[in-house]
Amino acid sequence: MLDELVRSGIARFEYVHFLGHGGPSVFAAMSTECAGDQGAWWSFHDHYMTTNDFTRDSAVALAASLELDTEQFGQCLDEEAHLDTVNASHQQAREAGVSRTPTIHVNGEGAATIGEALIEQVLALANELGEG
């Protein structure tokens, strides 16, 4: 259903980093961006949504399992190559009023929710604003 909302133009999917858990969030976001340099952004993102292991060794092992260049990946992490991007993304989220995830906005109106209620909330906001 959410795919249809995006395809029809009612909704737009946009991902921004929200660093709600301090250091682990920053590391997960930077790892994801480093993996993205090699085309594996979503693989890393999905992994970090299911783990509590935010160590360099774990990230490099995941990179290896995804057949990424682990030397390039490790160098990206060590140099904090995407730290500015991650921090800017977080700041964008904060300025947009994000306080938890996921958060949806329809024409500047927003709310956070989870599960199937997300689709219902997008439709309700779109209808209220005359977008649906």
ZITA-V662807 format. One line per field, one symbol per residue. psi: psi as a letter, one per 40 degrees, with the letter a starting at -180 (. if undefined). A space follows every 50 residues. Layout:
psi->???
This chain:
psi->dddddddeedihhhhihhgefbdddddddddddddddeefdddddddeee iegfiddddddddddefihdddddddddefdedddddddddddddeehei iihihhfehiiiiiadddddddddddddefe.
